[in-house]
Amino acid sequence: MTHISPDVYEEAADWYLRLKESSSDTALQQQHQQWLAQHELHRHVWARVEKLLQTFQLPAGAIAGSSLRQARATRRNALKKMTALLIAGGSVGISWPVLRELSVFADYHTAKGERREWLLSDGSRLTLNTATAVDIRFTADLRSIFLREGEIFLQVAATGEPFIIHTPAGSIQVEKNCVMVCSNGETTRVSALDSAVAARALALPNQLVLVEAGQSLRFSPKAYEVAEGARPYADAWRQGLLVVSDWQLDRFLQELGRYHRGYIGCDASIASLSLSGSFQLNDTFAILENLATTLPIKIRYRTRYWAQFVLA
């Protein structure tokens, strides 16, 4: 195949966005077909677009409802990132950092510190934790979602059709009831809350691992870890709480950092300090101040959004 100019990738990305923004425009669809017929490279690159669509169900972006200036800026940003994704996807595989940048254009997404719940068309309830992005794809005989990043709680409606949760590490099949899944791009953790689920690592399609109710399993595209008991109160975030028992300070701050706007860390000398309790996630700055009064530590701020705990 002849070297493909970045301009062709950008044209394909532009066509993708235009068609998604005006899906019922028959004249635009005809123009797109004419563009495909103009050159073999156009058809080759568009095949790459379709492959990405099948894999990730990439949406066009939430342009409606913005001001004209915001809409133009949003579209330019989406075009730039979509072009980069197409180029990366053709030579070195899908770039996860690029995909993460597109999360704001997912079907459902939450900002850092935000939690939201949706009722899906099949009657299932989907709750997104902080900084989470999900794409939805339902067909007549299959229900599936793609968790790009973040954490979800899914209460599956019993309709008879399988429900598949895809992540960059693999997939999870749920038959009924509730499951919680967390993905950071490199690994996925699934917790079967009240009935068993089946996990399948991306590079191990013939190895299906059953996760029994009350168990949690972490896996990457190429390996499974040993299943263990699900952490008590792991779903407390649905009520806006972080509940811990005998956690080390460094582990606690790492978990809290998922909800906090800014950097938080601690010196190695105090990393092993233990703490327990229930913490309200709606005010993470208050949690930091509370730690400084209950533990022998103090906070050093460089800015409001950069905090380091040190020994008092």
Steps between C-alpha positions, in 0.01 A plus 500: 500500500628846405588739780182671621513873557373628838261716294312188390461388861370845588252487211372163625468632855312803367261276306441292811409806708280649225307177456449461876387860534251465211414130494174550306646722225470285184679758282798491737503121490510510118790746511681265735453212256641719222804576718553126556484437125761765422803300617602164640674677792168653602343155520800360684496769767120483536532127566721596792228735626247217485735268686535754780123543508449126541760482775423811704171642371657845482245783525518834327492727801255715686495806276129570525409749768832685495553852382620533139854581612504208746356267237772592251773455760354167610481376143857608420620315809300189412632510141860527617471211745303280264767551233774405747304190601463389137872544431603315817247225442647410166863444586563427868156397618244698693664767713341487845617853596339634182182305571488642854519852360182424306311396814318831520324396180377167640129421509502539879779658701569663835755760604741451787305488825166457321263201524193443281240231435312411181209268425589313180248411230484136613415594859854453637638769731850631437684714756825674411758585763752784478681565167326220313413463130266239349367428151174307449411258223175304508378282214197274464681204658796647688552763767852634538684801641862610474660636816778722368623596846373545854254298707141390457227330700258310279167354604408274209140459394412134441385501136645170381767659280866496612652822635869550417724762659807570285815666635849548350609192699222267386132436563256391770175316437219566747181299510306682770512713814787733591866532408766766553785553253800733522746560214813712479589398145769251601299283738137429577352406837160333508301438818209255482260629762209257511547247218791356303642671190746379235820689410699459178842666454548663159802287397361180656166455320484128582555545874176591671529567875193476722478760776268376773262725692689691768832471315717752320739430212766719343626424150706651218478419127745211547456374857263438788577552867362271770141585592446630853216615718343827387595794721227588754325829418674513161181646352460766771594761239143468370393676820789747474711322763849355522499235774833351610621270775864496609631652177849642468513873437665472158232256381226725635639809327534311173133401515391847610698645210247348260244750631720797592573787264874534534804310624518342846791297632699420813859452612625143517555537876123519565371286213432202728285689751168319541151647489139384495172679454228622269576812296263727305627530144306818420773706672845346459672814627317453833628141512858626465456745785338230713797269448734770624306522827457126565847375402846629605546669164467841339435626149739701288329682215685633197166607357142419593523206261839362605520350851764288668462340845808497723569405861368758741 
